[in-house]
Every structure is written in C-alpha cells, then in structure tokens.
C-alpha cells in the first residue's frame, strides 16, 4: 500500500467512527476531534501522489491548502457536482475561514490556552480551566449551515477519492 491510500483508508475509518459519534449522548468534542483528524488525513492523501513511497509532511494545517488547490481541479469540481468553476470557487472560499479554525483545533496549534476538542485548556480571560467534554464549541455547531457543508464536503471527497 502506498502513503496516499494509507491516509485515505485511515480517513475513511475515522469517518465511520464520526458517524457513530452522532449519538446525542456523546459529547460534541469527540465529533469535532474526529472531523479535525479526518480533514487532516484527507488533505495528506490529496497532497501525496499515487504510488508514493515518501510520506507527506507531518503538519496539522493541510486542509485549507488542499481546498485551495482543489479549486483549480476541474475533474474534482465536476465529481463534486459543480458545473460552474466560479460557483465552485465561491463555495470553497465560503468555507475557508471555518476550515482554518478547524485546523487550529489541533492541540499543537491551540496550545493550553485555546479551545481544542482533545485536551483541557485555560481560558485566559477568566483563568478557568476548560474541559472539552463540557465545552459547547458553539462556533462549530453541527447544525450551522457551514458546518453541514464542511461535513458534506469531507464525505463527498472521501467517496470520490481513489
């Protein structure tokens, strides 16, 4: 197996877990954590040529870069159901700010002072320790239209990627 397919296989497996985590009894931080991990692995798969024996860079901020590159890939645009390139670029651009924030959820970027779905952190304005399982992550509410679009985009990219 090459690196591209290895990252795709793991992203698909993680996505299957994400779907199972939709149970309302499960704290939202777990779904958000899986979304962040899936988007990272999907981006690494896209950045790795088929058949590659060299692994992709070990960075957490790859999803935004991948989406920016995909805007210029007409075959991907068409597979995602967009006939018009301008409309597709606008669609991707409309998601980039929130995707950047999802990337910054990685503990390596959030540190111990910004919200992340994995580790406790200190809210520097209140000096209270926050726990992901008890935090609302309102900005990433799964019912918000952009979050719905991001989840759908990830699902669709996993389906079309070989």
Secondary structure, DSSP 8 states (H G I E B T S, - for coil): --HHHHHHHHHHHHHHHHHHTTSTTS-HHHHHHHHHHHHHHHHHHHHS-TT--S-----S--HHHHHHHHTT-HHHHHHTT---HHHHHHHHHHHHHHHHHHHTTSHHHHTTTS--SSS-EEETTTTEEE-GGG---GGG-TTSHHHHHHHHHHHHHHHH--
